[in-house]
Amino acid sequence: MLTKVLVANRGEIACRVIRTLRALGVASVAVYSEADRDALHVREADESVLIGPADARRSYLDIDSVVAAALRTGADGVHPGYGFLSENADFAGACEAAGLVFVGPDSATIRLMGDKRAAKEAVAALGVATVPGFHRGGADDAELEEQCVAIGFPVIVKPSAGGGGKGMRVVHSPDEVAAALASARREALASFGDDTLLLERYVPRARHVEVQVVGDGDGHVVHLGTRDCSLQRRHQKVVEEAPAPGIPPAVLDRMHRDAVAIARSVDYRGAGTVEFVVDADDAATYYFLEMNTRLQVEHPVTEMVTGRDLVALQLQVAAGAGLDIGQDDVRLDGHAVEVRVYAEDGHHGFLPSSGRILAMEVPDGVRVDSGVEAGTVVGTDYDPLLAKVIAHGSDRDEALDRLDRALSATTVLGVAHNIGVLRDLLSDPLVRAGAMTTSLIRDRNLGTGSAAPDPHRVVAAALVLAGLRERAAAGSVWHERPGWRVGAHAPVCTTFVDEDGRESTASVGGTAAAAVVALDGGPAAQAALVPSGPVLLVTYGGVTRRFAAAVGEAATGAVVWIGEGGDAWHYRVPVRDRVRRPDEDVHEGDLRSPMPGSVVLVAKAVGDPVGAGEVVAVVEAMKMEYPLVSPIAGVVAEVHVSPGSQIARDQVVAVVAPPADGTTRDAATL
């Protein structure tokens, strides 16, 4: 076994690899950027090395810096995790040249499977069907545009390097191609350091099914069953399970044989994944998509049903100990389902979210892989994955039920997240029936609708603030701030702004434990807040509900976070001088950024005409791009940013002037 391994990654996967290294008695080394000085993976490792600034291209994607850190600390192996440099043949080659054991396949295998064209040709030669497309490296945008037309729309544009949905764009018509190529190149370069693109025919009703393989590098390969990863948003997986449901046994056998043959044909070493696109209407029809020459994000579901530690197998094979299991030794036990909890607003189109995690509680009885904790600051520099929650059951229904119960008892406050959408998915009839497709989230419009106002949550927020005031006063009238008067306390009025910009005013009289509350000038009602362990019991209108709560501060005022059933909402108490007056002029032509991030493109200048729906600027957050478009035809009157500008949420990026004829317009949208 290796004696010291540097983990060339961050966050959840770095923590997960370090956990196995510790169990095996192998010393661990973490690398980190300036943005990750206080990250959990840094504290978990035995040693850590600063390798550069927050920009991944100058830290986690800097091959020389990572290799130098390994040599400096005396590591004899490097584990790449997933993402960043994990499928970079030059990185594997650099490790080999420096005398370091790369925990994965050799650089030649990575290079072959990373060359999508060569990989598809090699797989087709084995008799496995491949998705039609165009995969020649070095093609310029003009050639790619021609090939889109030749393939036929819809076409999917994909980065040649990396995965995880980053940089993928579906193009439905010729006039969408140029913008899609430009955006995909920027995102691919930011995420993987390589802006090479490929094209494939897009299969609208598809399932994403993959086979986990492990090889010893000398032709001995076994598979560890299938996974279904069809539930995706923006082509990035959010729910995965093992084994893949609804695939006929004869088709499974053929898929397993194909995957093993593909891995054996390149003398595959370590853990890898062979991915297939399956026709949702005919499971017997499937196409080879790609081979990921690394550990997958979703590997825990395979570990749960096989009882095998895939990281330990990777280390064993990399150290030259061979693979001591045969196909007959692989047994599948029950079913496992994993969800990815992201720092993204599940109530508003999955927009990235950032901030400090104020509270985080996860339940017992399930596996949780995470790289964050209460107090962690979630920035916009890296992938928004907060945690993976994985449940196992004797069958699929039991696993889904256990996972849903676990999510309902999970608390993450301080950043918006997608747990509410995940629970919606787990209860969806098509998901329960195993009839998923890669477009289900989009077809269901999940994550795109604002929730109806909830008076009970507003009351909970008001009582939380009342409780804080009482504790600050410590029973002394001289330390009480608002509300005290001779004979009785005056009601305290607080205005809250919810995440949809809706205002509510709560008038609270009495104490948090015995209050009289009136909302928006309506009738008063009895209310009470009673702590019960990690939750708060809030009674209002004769109904008691269980909430989690935390209070943070923002530039625009205090923010009360309320959690219920795993989901979370925030209520902002605006700073008085920032509250809009009823007669204040509203500039509906303001294009505001819906999230913090950086400007990667300013497509229009002052004086330029702009059409309705035309892109004015593009903002990047967490390695994903979001276009700001004009809602109407007009003229760009102001531009307040330039490429590279760091911007805050709700910051004005540009202003579109109304048409000369004074036609009215709606507010700008993302």
BAFIFI-415118 format. One line per 4 residues: number of its first residue (from 0); their letters; for each residue z, y, x of C-alpha. Coordinates in steps of 0.02 Angstrom, whole numbers, padded with zeros to 5 digits, always signed. Example, Ala and Ser with C-alpha at 12.3 -4.5 7.8 and 13.67 -1.06 7.14 Angstrom:
BEGIN
0> AS> +00390:-00225:+00615 ~ +00357:-00053:+00684
***
This chain:
BEGIN
0> MLTK> +00000:+00000:+00000 ~ -00030:+00179:+00054 ~ +00123:+00273:+00118 ~ +00087:+00453:+00063
4> VLVA> -00042:+00513:-00062 ~ -00098:+00691:-00097 ~ -00141:+00722:-00279 ~ -00291:+00839:-00282
8> NRGE> -00258:+00904:-00457 ~ -00132:+00993:-00566 ~ -00041:+00986:-00732 ~ -00023:+00831:-00836
12> IACR> -00130:+00713:-00731 ~ -00043:+00763:-00569 ~ +00126:+00726:-00649 ~ +00062:+00560:-00715
16> VIRT> -00004:+00503:-00544 ~ +00156:+00559:-00458 ~ +00256:+00453:-00581 ~ +00167:+00294:-00526
20> LRAL> +00177:+00342:-00343 ~ +00365:+00361:-00360 ~ +00380:+00192:-00448 ~ +00284:+00110:-00305
24> GVAS> +00388:+00196:-00171 ~ +00240:+00300:-00109 ~ +00273:+00480:-00056 ~ +00177:+00614:-00152
28> VAVY> +00102:+00781:-00104 ~ +00052:+00913:-00232 ~ -00070:+01054:-00207 ~ -00058:+01214:-00306
32> SEAD> -00137:+01383:-00330 ~ -00045:+01548:-00335 ~ -00047:+01536:-00526 ~ +00044:+01368:-00517
36> RDAL> +00188:+01411:-00400 ~ +00316:+01362:-00532 ~ +00217:+01221:-00612 ~ +00299:+01057:-00658
40> HVRE> +00186:+00952:-00545 ~ +00242:+01055:-00396 ~ +00424:+01017:-00431 ~ +00390:+00833:-00466
44> ADES> +00306:+00799:-00298 ~ +00396:+00759:-00136 ~ +00298:+00895:-00045 ~ +00182:+01034:-00102
48> VLIG> +00053:+01145:-00019 ~ -00018:+01312:-00076 ~ -00208:+01304:-00062 ~ -00272:+01468:-00133
52> PADA> -00278:+01595:-00275 ~ -00288:+01561:-00461 ~ -00479:+01552:-00458 ~ -00512:+01365:-00455
56> RRSY> -00665:+01389:-00346 ~ -00552:+01456:-00210 ~ -00412:+01328:-00232 ~ -00429:+01165:-00329
60> LDID> -00618:+01160:-00300 ~ -00607:+01207:-00116 ~ -00642:+01044:-00025 ~ -00592:+01107:+00148
64> SVVA> -00425:+01173:+00087 ~ -00380:+01012:-00004 ~ -00427:+00900:+00143 ~ -00333:+01014:+00263
68> AALR> -00178:+01001:+00153 ~ -00187:+00811:+00159 ~ -00203:+00809:+00349 ~ -00068:+00940:+00371
72> TGAD> +00060:+00838:+00273 ~ +00015:+00671:+00351 ~ -00054:+00594:+00191 ~ -00156:+00437:+00213
76> GVHP> -00234:+00441:+00039 ~ -00300:+00566:-00089 ~ -00299:+00538:-00277 ~ -00419:+00657:-00366
80> GYGF> -00354:+00638:-00544 ~ -00488:+00694:-00666 ~ -00587:+00854:-00679 ~ -00604:+00973:-00530
84> LSEN> -00665:+00870:-00380 ~ -00638:+00697:-00454 ~ -00825:+00658:-00467 ~ -00882:+00761:-00319
88> ADFA> -00969:+00649:-00193 ~ -00952:+00781:-00056 ~ -00764:+00781:-00081 ~ -00753:+00591:-00071
92> GACE> -00862:+00597:+00085 ~ -00753:+00732:+00164 ~ -00599:+00624:+00135 ~ -00686:+00474:+00212
96> AAGL> -00743:+00577:+00362 ~ -00564:+00640:+00389 ~ -00495:+00462:+00389 ~ -00414:+00480:+00219
100> VFVG> -00422:+00344:+00087 ~ -00505:+00413:-00068 ~ -00425:+00332:-00221 ~ -00587:+00298:-00313
104> PDSA> -00761:+00234:-00278 ~ -00851:+00277:-00117 ~ -00956:+00433:-00103 ~ -01120:+00337:-00119
108> TIRL> -01069:+00267:-00289 ~ -01009:+00436:-00350 ~ -01173:+00515:-00293 ~ -01279:+00383:-00381
112> MGDK> -01184:+00390:-00545 ~ -01170:+00579:-00534 ~ -01359:+00592:-00523 ~ -01389:+00569:-00708
116> RAAK> -01574:+00534:-00685 ~ -01548:+00403:-00551 ~ -01403:+00326:-00648 ~ -01507:+00308:-00805
120> EAVA> -01651:+00231:-00708 ~ -01533:+00106:-00627 ~ -01454:+00062:-00794 ~ -01622:+00047:-00881
124> ALGV> -01675:-00076:-00747 ~ -01530:-00186:-00804 ~ -01601:-00189:-00980 ~ -01477:-00067:-01056
128> ATVP> -01547:+00066:-01174 ~ -01521:+00248:-01121 ~ -01523:+00412:-01218 ~ -01695:+00497:-01199
132> GFHR> -01686:+00657:-01099 ~ -01729:+00752:-00940 ~ -01620:+00731:-00786 ~ -01713:+00796:-00634
136> GGAD> -01602:+00896:-00519 ~ -01658:+01067:-00462 ~ -01755:+01110:-00620 ~ -01758:+01295:-00658
140> DAEL> -01731:+01370:-00830 ~ -01918:+01382:-00866 ~ -01941:+01196:-00839 ~ -01787:+01155:-00939
144> EEQC> -01852:+01259:-01084 ~ -02016:+01163:-01080 ~ -01923:+00997:-01076 ~ -01817:+01045:-01227
148> VAIG> -01977:+01064:-01328 ~ -02046:+00900:-01259 ~ -01887:+00802:-01302 ~ -01878:+00876:-01477
152> FPVI> -01735:+00970:-01559 ~ -01588:+00956:-01572 ~ -01557:+00941:-01385 ~ -01391:+00940:-01295
156> VKPS> -01374:+01036:-01131 ~ -01247:+00959:-01012 ~ -01184:+00994:-00836 ~ -01239:+00861:-00713
160> AGGG> -01068:+00866:-00630 ~ -00902:+00837:-00717 ~ -00866:+00806:-00900 ~ -00734:+00842:-01030
164> GKGM> -00854:+00940:-01140 ~ -00859:+01088:-01020 ~ -01026:+01177:-01019 ~ -01105:+01071:-01156
168> RVVH> -01216:+01160:-01283 ~ -01315:+01093:-01431 ~ -01481:+01182:-01452 ~ -01567:+01175:-01622
172> SPDE> -01720:+01285:-01594 ~ -01824:+01361:-01453 ~ -01750:+01534:-01473 ~ -01575:+01467:-01432
176> VAAA> -01624:+01385:-01267 ~ -01614:+01530:-01144 ~ -01439:+01586:-01196 ~ -01376:+01406:-01198
180> LASA> -01440:+01372:-01022 ~ -01363:+01531:-00952 ~ -01194:+01499:-01034 ~ -01192:+01315:-00984
184> RREA> -01230:+01358:-00803 ~ -01088:+01486:-00793 ~ -00962:+01367:-00870 ~ -01017:+01219:-00762
188> LASF> -01002:+01323:-00604 ~ -00829:+01384:-00651 ~ -00766:+01210:-00695 ~ -00852:+01097:-00568
192> GDDT> -00927:+01211:-00436 ~ -01102:+01149:-00481 ~ -01219:+01229:-00609 ~ -01349:+01089:-00613
196> LLLE> -01397:+01046:-00793 ~ -01477:+00901:-00884 ~ -01546:+00878:-01059 ~ -01526:+00737:-01185
200> RYVP> -01581:+00709:-01363 ~ -01435:+00748:-01477 ~ -01383:+00610:-01596 ~ -01306:+00699:-01748
204> RARH> -01217:+00549:-01825 ~ -01144:+00468:-01672 ~ -00989:+00380:-01611 ~ -00926:+00394:-01434
208> VEVQ> -00869:+00222:-01374 ~ -00825:+00180:-01195 ~ -00775:+00028:-01092 ~ -00641:+00035:-00958
212> VVGD> -00688:-00062:-00801 ~ -00598:-00098:-00638 ~ -00683:-00164:-00482 ~ -00632:-00213:-00305
216> GDGH> -00786:-00142:-00218 ~ -00852:-00316:-00175 ~ -00930:-00362:-00341 ~ -00776:-00423:-00434
220> VVHL> -00766:-00320:-00595 ~ -00665:-00343:-00754 ~ -00664:-00241:-00914 ~ -00505:-00188:-01003
224> GTRD> -00581:-00168:-01176 ~ -00653:-00022:-01271 ~ -00596:+00150:-01327 ~ -00661:+00258:-01468
228> CSLQ> -00668:+00443:-01423 ~ -00774:+00508:-01567 ~ -00656:+00642:-01633 ~ -00709:+00795:-01534
232> RRHQ> -00719:+00982:-01549 ~ -00842:+01079:-01441 ~ -00892:+00908:-01370 ~ -00717:+00885:-01300
236> KVVE> -00613:+00738:-01356 ~ -00452:+00768:-01453 ~ -00409:+00595:-01522 ~ -00440:+00429:-01434
240> EAPA> -00393:+00250:-01476 ~ -00402:+00074:-01408 ~ -00482:-00040:-01452 ~ -00630:+00044:-01538
244> PGIP> -00622:-00002:-01724 ~ -00764:-00068:-01829 ~ -00874:-00138:-01690 ~ -00934:-00315:-01732
248> PAVL> -00874:-00447:-01607 ~ -01050:-00492:-01552 ~ -01087:-00308:-01515 ~ -00923:-00290:-01421
252> DRMH> -00966:-00439:-01312 ~ -01136:-00364:-01271 ~ -01060:-00194:-01235 ~ -00928:-00272:-01121
256> RDAV> -01062:-00370:-01027 ~ -01170:-00215:-01006 ~ -01024:-00113:-00939 ~ -00973:-00247:-00814
260> AIAR> -01153:-00271:-00758 ~ -01173:-00084:-00729 ~ -01013:-00075:-00626 ~ -01054:-00234:-00529
264> SVDY> -01229:-00170:-00487 ~ -01152:-00032:-00381 ~ -01006:-00136:-00312 ~ -00889:-00021:-00405
268> RGAG> -00717:+00009:-00328 ~ -00569:+00067:-00430 ~ -00555:+00119:-00613 ~ -00708:+00188:-00702
272> TVEF> -00778:+00210:-00876 ~ -00948:+00165:-00945 ~ -00985:+00275:-01095 ~ -01101:+00235:-01240
276> VVDA> -01169:+00332:-01388 ~ -01161:+00219:-01541 ~ -01260:+00247:-01700 ~ -01128:+00279:-01833
280> DDAA> -01239:+00197:-01964 ~ -01281:+00044:-01859 ~ -01151:-00008:-01731 ~ -01272:-00133:-01655
284> TYYF> -01377:+00014:-01590 ~ -01302:+00098:-01440 ~ -01362:+00192:-01285 ~ -01290:+00210:-01111
288> LEMN> -01229:+00389:-01093 ~ -01150:+00398:-00920 ~ -01026:+00318:-00804 ~ -00871:+00419:-00760
292> TRLQ> -00821:+00371:-00584 ~ -00639:+00420:-00607 ~ -00487:+00396:-00716 ~ -00511:+00460:-00893
296> VEHP> -00395:+00578:-00988 ~ -00379:+00443:-01121 ~ -00329:+00302:-01003 ~ -00152:+00285:-01078
300> VTEM> -00217:+00199:-01236 ~ -00293:+00063:-01127 ~ -00130:+00048:-01031 ~ -00034:+00030:-01195
304> VTGR> -00140:-00114:-01262 ~ -00163:-00206:-01096 ~ +00006:-00177:-01015 ~ -00083:-00127:-00854
308> DLVA> -00045:+00030:-00752 ~ -00219:+00094:-00710 ~ -00158:+00212:-00575 ~ -00068:+00067:-00489
312> LQLQ> -00229:-00035:-00497 ~ -00324:+00111:-00422 ~ -00201:+00123:-00278 ~ -00201:-00065:-00251
316> VAAG> -00390:-00075:-00237 ~ -00402:+00083:-00131 ~ -00276:+00011:-00007 ~ -00387:-00142:+00016
320> AGLD> -00274:-00265:-00074 ~ -00415:-00319:-00189 ~ -00408:-00351:-00376 ~ -00291:-00493:-00418
324> IGQD> -00338:-00512:-00602 ~ -00484:-00601:-00684 ~ -00563:-00571:-00853 ~ -00460:-00711:-00932
328> DVRL> -00301:-00621:-00876 ~ -00342:-00470:-00985 ~ -00260:-00478:-01156 ~ -00259:-00342:-01288
332> DGHA> -00098:-00318:-01384 ~ -00102:-00214:-01544 ~ -00177:-00041:-01556 ~ -00144:+00127:-01473
336> VEVR> -00194:+00304:-01522 ~ -00183:+00462:-01417 ~ -00197:+00645:-01464 ~ -00221:+00792:-01347
340> VYAE> -00110:+00941:-01383 ~ -00203:+01096:-01326 ~ -00149:+01277:-01308 ~ -00277:+01335:-01434
344> DGHH> -00260:+01411:-01606 ~ -00286:+01270:-01729 ~ -00281:+01395:-01872 ~ -00421:+01505:-01806
348> GFLP> -00567:+01410:-01734 ~ -00476:+01334:-01584 ~ -00471:+01498:-01488 ~ -00374:+01484:-01324
352> SSGR> -00193:+01535:-01325 ~ -00083:+01591:-01182 ~ +00096:+01643:-01156 ~ +00266:+01572:-01111
356> ILAM> +00322:+01411:-01195 ~ +00485:+01464:-01278 ~ +00534:+01294:-01346 ~ +00467:+01118:-01325
360> EVPD> +00538:+00959:-01399 ~ +00453:+00790:-01407 ~ +00518:+00638:-01502 ~ +00573:+00470:-01436
364> GVRV> +00477:+00311:-01474 ~ +00307:+00370:-01410 ~ +00233:+00404:-01240 ~ +00211:+00587:-01192
368> DSGV> +00113:+00636:-01037 ~ +00134:+00821:-01002 ~ +00129:+00948:-00863 ~ +00224:+01086:-00953
372> EAGT> +00398:+01117:-01020 ~ +00500:+01255:-01100 ~ +00482:+01407:-00988 ~ +00308:+01363:-00924
376> VVGT> +00185:+01508:-00930 ~ +00017:+01450:-00997 ~ -00120:+01558:-00923 ~ -00308:+01566:-00951
380> DYDP> -00364:+01504:-00781 ~ -00369:+01317:-00817 ~ -00395:+01185:-00950 ~ -00282:+01215:-01103
384> LLAK> -00211:+01037:-01111 ~ -00023:+01044:-01140 ~ +00018:+00863:-01172 ~ -00045:+00694:-01230
388> VIAH> +00055:+00600:-01362 ~ +00019:+00414:-01373 ~ +00083:+00288:-01501 ~ +00067:+00099:-01503
392> GSDR> +00077:-00017:-01652 ~ +00046:-00198:-01698 ~ -00111:-00139:-01788 ~ -00211:+00022:-01810
396> DEAL> -00122:+00082:-01967 ~ +00049:+00063:-01886 ~ -00008:+00157:-01730 ~ -00080:+00300:-01835
400> DRLD> +00078:+00311:-01940 ~ +00192:+00313:-01788 ~ +00088:+00447:-01705 ~ +00089:+00556:-01860
404> RALS> +00279:+00541:-01876 ~ +00297:+00586:-01693 ~ +00188:+00740:-01711 ~ +00284:+00795:-01865
408> ATTV> +00442:+00796:-01757 ~ +00362:+00885:-01609 ~ +00402:+01067:-01572 ~ +00297:+01182:-01463
412> LGVA> +00334:+01368:-01486 ~ +00271:+01518:-01389 ~ +00086:+01474:-01385 ~ -00030:+01428:-01527
416> HNIG> -00084:+01245:-01528 ~ -00181:+01114:-01625 ~ -00046:+00994:-01686 ~ -00077:+01041:-01868
420> VLRD> -00261:+00997:-01852 ~ -00217:+00835:-01764 ~ -00108:+00783:-01909 ~ -00247:+00827:-02030
424> LLSD> -00363:+00715:-01931 ~ -00242:+00568:-01929 ~ -00231:+00574:-02120 ~ -00417:+00601:-02151
428> PLVR> -00489:+00459:-02259 ~ -00637:+00432:-02143 ~ -00524:+00422:-01991 ~ -00406:+00301:-02078
432> AGAM> -00558:+00194:-02122 ~ -00619:+00199:-01941 ~ -00780:+00289:-01992 ~ -00772:+00432:-01867
436> TTSL> -00917:+00530:-01795 ~ -00925:+00660:-01658 ~ -00963:+00793:-01789 ~ -00820:+00755:-01909
440> IRDR> -00709:+00901:-01857 ~ -00854:+01021:-01878 ~ -00911:+00942:-02042 ~ -00735:+00956:-02112
444> NLGT> -00720:+01138:-02053 ~ -00551:+01096:-01979 ~ -00465:+01235:-01886 ~ -00569:+01372:-01965
448> GSAA> -00473:+01423:-02120 ~ -00325:+01541:-02131 ~ -00172:+01468:-02213 ~ -00104:+01545:-02372
452> PDPH> +00045:+01662:-02348 ~ +00210:+01568:-02349 ~ +00358:+01675:-02408 ~ +00483:+01542:-02352
456> RVVA> +00426:+01557:-02171 ~ +00437:+01747:-02179 ~ +00615:+01732:-02243 ~ +00654:+01610:-02102
460> AALV> +00589:+01736:-01974 ~ +00695:+01875:-02052 ~ +00852:+01768:-02051 ~ +00822:+01717:-01870
464> LAGL> +00822:+01901:-01821 ~ +00976:+01932:-01928 ~ +01066:+01792:-01837 ~ +01018:+01867:-01669
468> RERA> +01088:+02036:-01721 ~ +01251:+01956:-01776 ~ +01272:+01862:-01612 ~ +01234:+02019:-01512
472> AAGS> +01368:+02115:-01608 ~ +01496:+01975:-01583 ~ +01589:+02031:-01741 ~ +01616:+02211:-01684
476> VWHE> +01556:+02352:-01795 ~ +01541:+02459:-01638 ~ +01409:+02342:-01569 ~ +01312:+02318:-01728
480> RPGW> +01148:+02411:-01723 ~ +01069:+02434:-01894 ~ +01146:+02403:-02063 ~ +01332:+02448:-02046
484> RVGA> +01413:+02571:-02165 ~ +01587:+02594:-02239 ~ +01619:+02466:-02375 ~ +01467:+02355:-02351
488> HAPV> +01317:+02322:-02242 ~ +01156:+02407:-02291 ~ +01005:+02293:-02304 ~ +00899:+02283:-02147
492> CTTF> +00712:+02300:-02179 ~ +00590:+02219:-02057 ~ +00401:+02221:-02065 ~ +00313:+02066:-02003
496> VDED> +00128:+02044:-01962 ~ +00068:+01864:-01972 ~ -00070:+01787:-01867 ~ -00200:+01840:-01995
500> GRES> -00145:+02022:-01988 ~ -00058:+02017:-02157 ~ +00099:+02122:-02172 ~ +00260:+02075:-02261
504> TASV> +00423:+02171:-02270 ~ +00586:+02078:-02285 ~ +00747:+02165:-02340 ~ +00899:+02063:-02285
508> GGTA> +01074:+02102:-02347 ~ +01232:+02008:-02296 ~ +01237:+01883:-02155 ~ +01109:+01754:-02101
512> AAAV> +01220:+01617:-02171 ~ +01240:+01704:-02339 ~ +01101:+01828:-02367 ~ +01014:+01918:-02508
516> VALD> +00829:+01938:-02468 ~ +00691:+02037:-02553 ~ +00510:+02023:-02499 ~ +00388:+02168:-02516
520> GGPA> +00499:+02260:-02638 ~ +00513:+02112:-02756 ~ +00669:+02039:-02836 ~ +00812:+01989:-02722
524> AQAA> +00855:+01805:-02699 ~ +00994:+01709:-02615 ~ +00950:+01642:-02442 ~ +01040:+01558:-02300
528> LVPS> +01010:+01496:-02124 ~ +01116:+01351:-02060 ~ +01090:+01275:-01886 ~ +01075:+01084:-01887
532> GPVL> +01054:+01019:-01711 ~ +00886:+01074:-01641 ~ +00824:+01135:-01810 ~ +00870:+01268:-01936
536> LVTY> +00898:+01234:-02120 ~ +00833:+01384:-02216 ~ +00869:+01398:-02402 ~ +00770:+01520:-02508
540> GGVT> +00738:+01518:-02695 ~ +00842:+01361:-02714 ~ +00735:+01261:-02592 ~ +00791:+01208:-02418
544> RRFA> +00666:+01175:-02278 ~ +00685:+01126:-02095 ~ +00615:+01243:-01962 ~ +00616:+01264:-01775
548> AAVG> +00619:+01443:-01714 ~ +00607:+01547:-01556 ~ +00593:+01733:-01520 ~ +00484:+01808:-01385
552> EAAT> +00423:+01979:-01334 ~ +00247:+02046:-01323 ~ +00170:+02214:-01284 ~ +00146:+02239:-01470
556> GAVV> +00326:+02200:-01518 ~ +00446:+02055:-01542 ~ +00370:+01891:-01601 ~ +00462:+01761:-01704
560> WIGE> +00389:+01586:-01689 ~ +00421:+01467:-01833 ~ +00385:+01281:-01820 ~ +00376:+01156:-01962
564> GGDA> +00305:+00980:-01970 ~ +00240:+00996:-01792 ~ +00136:+01151:-01831 ~ +00182:+01328:-01779
568> WHYR> +00155:+01506:-01842 ~ +00204:+01672:-01768 ~ +00264:+01833:-01850 ~ +00255:+01993:-01751
572> VPVR> +00374:+02140:-01776 ~ +00259:+02284:-01728 ~ +00316:+02430:-01622 ~ +00334:+02575:-01742
576> DRVR> +00215:+02693:-01653 ~ +00080:+02561:-01657 ~ +00082:+02533:-01845 ~ -00077:+02597:-01924
580> RPDE> -00054:+02739:-02046 ~ -00136:+02721:-02216 ~ -00247:+02871:-02179 ~ -00288:+02819:-02000
584> DVHE> -00472:+02808:-01957 ~ -00525:+02627:-01939 ~ -00666:+02594:-01817 ~ -00751:+02444:-01894
588> GDLR> -00879:+02442:-01754 ~ -00748:+02395:-01625 ~ -00785:+02228:-01542 ~ -00613:+02159:-01498
592> SPMP> -00576:+02006:-01396 ~ -00484:+01875:-01500 ~ -00398:+01805:-01346 ~ -00348:+01854:-01169
596> GSVV> -00468:+01808:-01031 ~ -00602:+01879:-00919 ~ -00772:+01955:-00956 ~ -00912:+01849:-00883
600> LVAK> -01061:+01939:-00959 ~ -01100:+02110:-01032 ~ -01268:+02087:-01116 ~ -01288:+02264:-01185
604> AVGD> -01270:+02439:-01114 ~ -01230:+02603:-01200 ~ -01380:+02658:-01301 ~ -01455:+02483:-01318
608> PVGA> -01507:+02430:-01492 ~ -01419:+02274:-01555 ~ -01463:+02157:-01696 ~ -01346:+02073:-01818
612> GEVV> -01273:+01918:-01736 ~ -01334:+01969:-01564 ~ -01219:+01941:-01415 ~ -01145:+02099:-01341
616> AVVE> -01024:+02020:-01216 ~ -00955:+01850:-01169 ~ -00771:+01815:-01134 ~ -00707:+01664:-01038
620> AMKM> -00536:+01587:-01061 ~ -00475:+01417:-01001 ~ -00649:+01378:-00932 ~ -00732:+01395:-01102
624> EYPL> -00847:+01537:-01153 ~ -00839:+01636:-01316 ~ -00975:+01760:-01366 ~ -00933:+01926:-01449
628> VSPI> -01074:+01965:-01570 ~ -01121:+02118:-01671 ~ -01102:+02096:-01860 ~ -01243:+02218:-01898
632> AGVV> -01397:+02299:-01826 ~ -01352:+02461:-01739 ~ -01334:+02545:-01569 ~ -01205:+02511:-01434
636> AEVH> -01103:+02671:-01426 ~ -00969:+02620:-01301 ~ -00939:+02482:-01172 ~ -00764:+02474:-01098
640> VSPG> -00778:+02324:-00981 ~ -00886:+02250:-00844 ~ -00909:+02072:-00781 ~ -00746:+02014:-00703
644> SQIA> -00635:+02128:-00808 ~ -00471:+02048:-00862 ~ -00437:+02085:-01045 ~ -00296:+02061:-01168
648> RDQV> -00303:+01993:-01343 ~ -00366:+02122:-01469 ~ -00430:+02236:-01330 ~ -00585:+02337:-01376
652> VAVV> -00731:+02274:-01271 ~ -00871:+02379:-01347 ~ -00910:+02486:-01498 ~ -01066:+02469:-01605
656> APPA> -01118:+02628:-01695 ~ -01174:+02617:-01875 ~ -01359:+02623:-01916 ~ -01433:+02797:-01930
660> DGTT> -01443:+02781:-02119 ~ -01255:+02756:-02132 ~ -01263:+02578:-02198 ~ -01088:+02504:-02212
664> RDAA> -01041:+02352:-02111 ~ -00904:+02223:-02088 ~ -00786:+02210:-01942 ~ -00855:+02124:-01787
668> TL> -00827:+01938:-01776 ~ -00822:+01811:-01637
***
